[in-house]
Structure formats: C-alpha cells, structure tokens
Amino acid sequence: MNIILPLSVLFIITSVAGLWGIYGKAGYKGWIVLIPFYNLYIWLKIIRKPIWWYVFLLIPFINVFVLLLMIVEICKCFNKNGLGAQALGVIFPGIYLPYLGFYRKEVYLDPNERPEIKKSQVREWVDAVIFAVIAASIIRIFLIEAYTIPTSSMEKTLLVGDYLFVSKIHYGPKVPNTPISFPFVHHTLPLTETTKSYLEWIKLKYYRFPGLADIKNMDVVVFNFPDGDTVSTKFQSNASYNQLVRQFGRDAVWTNKSYFGDIIYRPVDKRENFIKRCIGIGGDTINIVNRKVYINGKEEKNPGNRQFKYVVHTDGSFINQRNLEKLDITENISTDNNSNYEITLSDESLGKLRQFSNVSSIEPIIQQKGIYDPNMFPFDSTYRWNVDNFGPVYIPKKGATVNLNPGNICFYRRIIVVFEGNKLEEKNGKIYINGKESDSYTFRMNYYWMMGDNRHNSMDSRYWGFVPEDHVVGKAFFVWLSLDPNKSLFSGKIRFNKLFRIVK
C-alpha cells in the first residue's frame, strides 16, 4: 500500500490546523485560514511583510520558496530565532505549526514590537548559505537547470563543451523520486566513485506539474537514461548493464567485480542525464531507410544540424588542415596516404567540401539494408536492422492498445515490466501479464524516440529503445557559454561565435 498519499493529506490537515491556532493568537479568526487567497493576505499581515510579496505567491514553484520564508517569519513571531527551531518549522510544518498554535506557553509577538535580534557573523553566514541552497535547489528542481555537453552525439547543434540551460517548466517539472539528497550533485557524492548522494527512505511516485507545452517532434530534450536503471559502477553510463549482459553474460557481470564493479540500481531521477532530439512522439511510426528518417511515412523536416560519415577521395594531394577547420569539422578524421579520408560532415560542410579543387568525389558511408547489428533495439535477429536501415517501429502512446505475440513482445517487454511495473511471463508461445494470459496491452504512459544529430556517433533510441514520459527532464533552450576542450585559454578556447545562442 502506498502511504505517501495519506501522509500528504495528514501533513496538510495538521499544517492548516496549526495556522488556525496561530491566526487566533495573532488576533484574527482562525477560520480565515480556510479562505483561499485571503488567508495568505492575512498571513502577510501577521508577519508584517509588504503586500507585494503576494505577487510571488501567485507564481508557480516560486511560491513554494516564499511559503518557506513565511514559515520562518512565523517562527520569529514566537521568538524562535534559533536555526534549529526554524529548520523544524520548514521541514516539519505539520508538527511544528500546531505546536506554536496550540501550546499555551507559546505567545505571539508582533514583529513591530519584537526586540531586534543581533546575529553573530557566523550565524549570518550560515543563514545566507542555507537561504542560497534552498533557493538554488528550488530553482534547479522546478525551473531551470544548467548542463554541460560531454559528448559529440549532438554535433553540430550542440558542441562538446557547451554550457546550456534546460527549462523544467516547459514540459512541466516533475517531483523528485528521491527528495532527500545532497544538494547540487546528481547520483554520486563528490570525491567518491560509488557513494550514493541520495537516501531512499522516502520514495515518491511519478508526478509532473502542468507545463507550458507538450513535447513535439524535433524538440531537443534532456532525459534520464532509460537503460540506466541498473548500472555497473566500473562502466557507469559508458555501457549499460543490459548491454554488458548481452555481451558478457549475466553470470560474468555479477560475479567478476574486479572488472565490472558492483551492480547497483538507480531510481529514475538519479539515472544519467542524456540530451537528444525527439524524432518521434507517442503514436508515431519511425522508419530509417538509407540514413533518411521517415515519420509516419514522411521524411523528417527541420532535423537540426545533423551529421553523417563520408569517404572523401582526392586527386592524391593533401587537404590542408586549416581548410578543414574553416569547415568547422570537429570529429576525428582518418586517412590512408592522404588520398582517401573518412570525415564526419554536416550538410553545409558537405556542400563546401565538394567545391575543393583537389576533391574528386565524396561517398556516403551507409550500412546496407539487411545487415544485422546485434546492438540494435529490439535485440532480436528477426529484425535485421542497423543504424542506417531501421524499422518501422511504432512509438507507444498513452491509452493506445497493441496486440501482443511472440514475434513483437521484444519491443514491449521492457515497457511492460520495468517502466510500467507488471509481471510478465512467456510460456509455450503464450504471454501472461500479472498471471493472466494476454494477447494485447494498453500503455499507461507516453513514450518518445530520441536520436542524436550526429547520426553515426550517437548512442540513442536505436540502441536502447523508447524513452518513457516519466524520464523526461526538460527542454534545452539556451547556450550561455561554449569552451573548446582541445584548446587552451589563450588559443581560442572560448568559442565567441557560439555564445548566447538558442537551441534549435
């Protein structure tokens, strides 16, 4: 039984009851606390704060922070100036507010009549740090978070070394699954390799606040890695647990700790953050034919600054490295005797390179249809797919029902068991879900198909499948800094032409 809901209801009831008593001690009718909006106006009068505070109480997510400040001010009205007492009020208002409101020895003091409290310099610093941590945490969880691009999977749209902001409010911020965690770190404590940065004493179910928009095709999205629920502490996100099991076998992964480390589980919000372009949304059918992506039978439009690999043939002469740099080619270049090059090119760079006088021809590198890559989702040799010829595959939509059979269960097995928490058995050619024979399944969440713009150097949905809606973090929207990791500070490390740009 989930106890979070009844505990939340009890928390609200006791907090309101506490404010009822506090309003009474401050000279107001206790029942005012039950009148929406007006109760906040009276609260501001009780703590003697300006009416313009009310504006912030109407702004989603900011109002949470303001309410915490108002609780601190209530504590001060009862002469609770110690950091511990104020922390109790903020963390456990359902207990502390009733104590202030109904314990007879606790007396309300009008803020205008309270003696001025002089704080030590240490206390002022502590208060400032706590305030900053709480404010930054609320902003990070509910509004905007900063990210750094570590890999080239989104070149040229996003470069290695780009620093960007991700909007949590665009698709709606989600409540953390693990609310008790060390601030400003993801899943591992600083200066450690494996120590968890979070506690799992309290686990909250998935809930997302309303957002400004739904995810659309071609949005650049940050999400928690769906194949990262189980992790090798040695490999981390460089190779998923499921990938290691397919390659080495389950027994080897679990028993060879010197090579694989410990095998641990991570809740959704503590899985690695990935950033890709959303190619398909729930209800779409994706098909890749000779590198070209088709969405519901139509070739993708506005796919960003995508890149592919090509073989470039010259007349035998050397291509000047400076000329290649002018084309903004950042991927590694391989060559054989300076006459043939393997280069990753954007559509724009491809057109410019064709105009070089010593380039005789440029051929795309394409894995032919029917060549099977065992690393491709759904990891079944029946579907002989590769990075350039893949699909068709249907993207599950919330409320949609699909027929199930032994031939297609490989697409939905992980959704049914891992993402939506059912028990799945396959016996004698029949499928059983939660002990009941089933020939269909209705999805409880929307799913998405994510791909990198650097199509030949991106570990994306082609390798691990669908991204559930509860894994979506936010929308990438603004790059504020761009540093070239291969250059020094005085030789062009800051990419000035890449600063302050909108992610498209």
N, C-alpha and C positions, 0 to 999 in steps of 0.2 A: 504493500500500500504506500502511495506517495504521501508523505506527511508535510511536504512543503506548502501545499495549498492551505490546509487547516492552520498551520503555524503562521502563515502570512495573514490570514483572517484574524487570528488571535492577536497578532502584533498590531494590526490596525485598530482593533477594538480597544485594546489596552492603552494605546497611544492617545486615541481620542478621549478616552475616559480620563487620562492624566491631564490633558489640556482642559477638559471640563472643570476639573478642580482648580487648575492654575488660573483660568479665567475668573472663577469665583473669588479666589484670593486677591486678584488684581482689581476687584470691584465691578466686574461685569457678570452678566447672567451666563451660567455655564452652558446652557443650551445653544448659545450663539455658535459654539464650535461645530454644530451640525448644519449650519447655513453655509453652503458653498460660496466661495469668493469673499463674502462678508466676513467670514471667520478669519481669513488671512489679514484683512484690513484691521480688524481688532487686535490681532496678534502683533502687527507692526506698532500699534498704539501702545500695547502693553510693554514692549521692549524699547519704545521711544525711538524708532527708526523712521527715516523720511519716507514719505508716501511713494517716491519714485522707485523704491525697492520693489513695489508691486509689479512694475513692468517686467522685471526679471522673473517674477513668479509665474508669469504667463508664457514664458519661453521654454519649450520642452527641453529637458535634460539640464539646462542651466538652472531651472527651478529646484532641481534636486540639491545642487550645491548651496543655493540660497536658503533652502529649508534647513540644511545642516547648520548654517551660520545662525539662523533664527533659534535653533535649539540651544546653541552655545550661549546666545544672548539671554534666553530663558534661564539657563543655569546661573548666569551672572546676577539675574534678578533675585535669586535666592542665595546670593553671596557664595556661590560655588565658583570660585576663581582659580581653583587648582586644576592643573592639566588633566589629572586622573578623573576628577568628577565630570569635567566637560567631555572627556572621551567616553565615559559611561553613558552620558546623555545622548551623544551622537550615535554610538554603536548599539546601545540597548534602550532606545526611547520608550519602547513598550513596557519597560520595567522602571526606568528612572523617572519618566514624566508622572506616572501615577504616584510614585513616592513623593515627589515635590508637591503634587496637587492635593494629596490627602493626608500626609503625615503632619500632624498639628504643629510640631515644633519647627517645621519649615515655613518661614514667613516671607512673603513677597515684599521686596524693596523697590520702590520706584527708581528707575535709573537716574533720574534727575536729583534724587536725594541720597544716592549711594556715595559713600566717601571714595575719593579717587584711589585706585589701587596702583601702587608703584611696582613695576616689574623689574626684576634684575635683568641685566644684559643677556645672560644665558637664557632666561625664560622668554625674552623677546625673540631671540634667535630660534628657540625651539618652536614657539608659536608660528613664526614666519615659515619655518621649514615644513611643519605639519600642514599649514594652510596651503603652501605651494604644492605639496604632494597630493593632497586631496583634490585641489583644483585641477592639477595636471592629469590626475587619474580619471576624473570625471570627463574631462575633455577627450582624453585618449580612448576611453571606453565608449562614449556616446556621441562624440562629434567628429574629431579629426585625429588621425594618427600618422606619424611620419614613418616612412620606409626607405630602405636603400636597395637598389637593384644589384644583386650579387652575381648574376649570370647573364649570358648573352641571348637568352631564349626569346627576348622581345626586341632585339635589334631589328631595324633602326628606330623603331618607335620609342623605345626606352633603352638607354645605354648602361653598360656596367659602370657603376659609379654615380648614377643619377640618384639624387635625393628628392623624394616626392611626398606629397600629402595625399592621403586617402580619405575620402569622405565616408563616414559611418552613417550619416543621416540620409544619404542619397537613397539607399535601398532600405533604410531603417536600421538603427543599431540593435544588436542582439544582446540579451542579458548574458553575462559570463556564466559558463557552465561551472567554473571553479572561482567563486568570488573572493576566496581568501588566498591571496598570492602576494609575492614580493613585488613592489611597485616597479614599473618601467622595464621589466625583463619578461621574456616570453615563457620558456618552459624549463630553463636551467639556471641555477643561481650563478652569479658572476664568480670568476676564479675557480670554478669547478667544472668537471666534464659531464657529470651524470646526476648531480643532486637536484631534485625537483624544486622549482621555485614556487610551487603551489601546494595547498593542502586539499585533500579530497574528503574532509569531514562533512562538508556541505556541498552537495551537487545539485545544481538547478537544471530543470528541463529546458529544452529549447523554447525560447520566446523572442520574437522580433517585434520591436515597436514599428508603427506605421512609418513609411519612408516617403520621400518626395516622388519616387518613380519606381517602376519595375525594371528589372534587368532586360536590356534589349540586345538584339544581335549586334555584334561589333563593339560593345562596351568593353573597356579594359578593366578587369575585375581582379581584386585581391581576395583570396580564399584560403581556408585551411586545407592542407593537402589531404585529399580523401583516402589515399592509400597509406597515410602515415599514422593510423591508429595504433599499430604495433610497430615497434622500432628496435633495431639493433643499435646499441649505444656506441658501437665502433663505426658503423656506416652512417648513422643518422639518416638524413633525407637523401644522401648520395645514392642510396639504393634502398628501396622499400623492403620491408620484411617479406611481403608476398613475392617480390622479385627474387630475393635471396632464396626463399624456399623453392621456387621453381628452378633456380639454377643449381643449388647445392643439396636440396632435400631437407625436410623438416628436422630430421634427427641431427644432422650436422649443424644446422643453425642453432639448435637448442643446447647441444652438448659441447660444442667447440667454443668455449668462452674466450680463449686466448685470441681467436680470430674474429669472432662476431660480438664479443662482449655480452652484456646482459640483454635479454629481450624484455622490453617494458611496454606498457600500454599508456596511451595519452588520450585524455578527453578531447573533444572536438576543438575547443578554443585554445588548446595548447599544442595542436599539431602545427607543423611548419607552415609558414605563410608563402603562398605561391602567387604569382601575378601572370595572367594570360589574357588573351582576347576571347570573349564569349562568342563562339561561332554559332552555336545552336542553343535555343531555349526549349522548354518543355513543349512537346507536340511536334517539333521539327524532325525531319529526316535528313541526315547528313550523308553525303557520298563524296568520296575523293577519287577523281579519275585523272591519271597522269598529272598529278600535282594540283589540279584545279578542284576547288571545293564547291560543291553544289548543295544549296539549302532548299529543300522541298523542290528539287528539280531545276532550280535556277542558280546560275553561277554567282558566288558571293560578290557583294558590292561594297566599296569603301573598306577594304580589308587592312587598312593601315599601311605602313612601310614594310611590307613583307620582303623576305629574302629567300633565295634558293641557291643551291650549289651548281656551278657550271665548270666545264672544262674549256679553257681558253687556249687556242692554238695560235702561235705566232709564226712569223717567217723565219724563225730561228734566232732572232735578235732578242735582247734583254728588255723587259718592260721596266722602265725607271720607277724605283720605289716611291719617289716623290710624287710622280703622276698618279700612282695608286692611292697615296694618302689624300690627294686632292679629290679623289672619288669617294672619300670617307669610307674606305674599306677597312674594317676593324677585325674581321675574323682572320684566323691563321691562313696563310697562303702556302700551298705546296707546289713544287715544280720539279720537272725532270729535265735537266740540261738546258734550262731556260727557254725551251721551245713550247712546252705544254704546262699550263698552270691549272690548279684546281682552286677556284675562288668562289666565295660566297658573295652574291651580288643582289642589291635591291633592283627594282625595275628601272629606277633612274640611273643607277651606276651602270647597269647593263647597256642602256642606250648610249651612254657616253663612251664606254669601253669599246663598243663596236666601231667607233669613229677613229680609234688609234690606227695610225698608218701601218704599224707592224703586226696588227692583229688580223689573222687570216680568217678565223672562224671561231664561233662560240657555241658550244653544245650544252644543253641542259642535262644534268645528271638525274635520271628518273629510274626508279625501281619498277620493272615491268609488272604488269598485272599477272597474278597467279604465282609470283614468287613469295613464298610464305616466310614471314618473320615471326618466330615464336614469341617474341617480346610484345607483340601487338595484342591489344584487347580484341576479343574476349578470351585469348589464350587457348584457342581450340583450332586444331588443324583443319576442321571442316571449313573454316573461314580463312582462306589463303590470302591474307591481307598484308600490306606493308605501308610504309609512311606515305607513299605516293599514290597508291591504289588501295582504297579502304572503304568499306561499307557496301551497301547502305546500312545505316544504323538508326533506329528510332530513339529519340530523346524522351524519356518518361515525363509525363505531365500529371500534376496532382489531380486525382479523381478519375484519370484515364484507366481503362482496363485492357490488359493484354492477355492473349491466350498463351498458355504455358505448355511446353512439350520438351522431351529430352534434347531436341535439336536447338532450342533457343534459350534454355534455362541458364546457359553460361553468361548471357547478357544481364540477367536479373538476379542471379544468385546472391551477389554481394549486397544489392539493394534490399532484398527481402530479409536477409539475415543480419547484416551489420548495420545498415543505415536505418532500417525500419523495425528491427528488433524482433523478428519472428524466428520460429524454429522450422528448419527446412530439412526434409529427408527425401532421398531418391531411392526407390526400391522397385526392382523388377519393371523398369520402364515407366513407373508412376511417380508422381510428385505429391508429397504430403507437406502441407503448411500448418504448423501448430497441431499436428496429429490428424488432420483432415485431408483426405485426398482432394487435390485441386487441379483444375485444368485452366485456371485463369488467376490473375492477380490485379488488384486495384491499388494504385500508388497513393501514398499519403503525403508525399512532398513533390515539389517541382525539382527537376534536375537540369543540368546545363552541360554543354560540351565546350571545353576550353582548349585553345591552341595558341602556341607562340607565333609571333610574326616571323621569327627566324625559323622557317618551317623545317629545315634539315638539321637544326640543332636545338630542339625543344622537346623536353620530356613533358608531354601533355596528355590530353584525354585519349589519344591514340595508344598510349602505353598503359593507362590505368583506368580509363572509362569515365563514368559520369561524376559530376560534382553535385552533391545534394544542396538544397537551398539553405540548410542549417549550417553549412560550411562557408557560406558567403560572408566576407568581412566588410567589403565596401568597394567604392568606385575610385580608381586612380584618376586624379583630375589636374594636378599641378606639380610641375618640376621646379623647385626653387634653387637647386644647386646641381652642378654636374662636374665631376672630377675624373680625369683620365688616370686610371690606376697604373698605366705604363709610363707615365711621365712625371718629372719632378716639379716642384713648386715653381721654379724659375724657367721651365721649358715647356710651358703650355699645359700644365696640369689642370687648370681651371678652364673648362670649355665655355668661354664667354658667350658664344653664339648659341649655346644650348640652355642658358639660364632663363628662368621665368617663362616657361612655355606650358601651354595647356596640353594635356594628354588627349590625343585623338585616336 
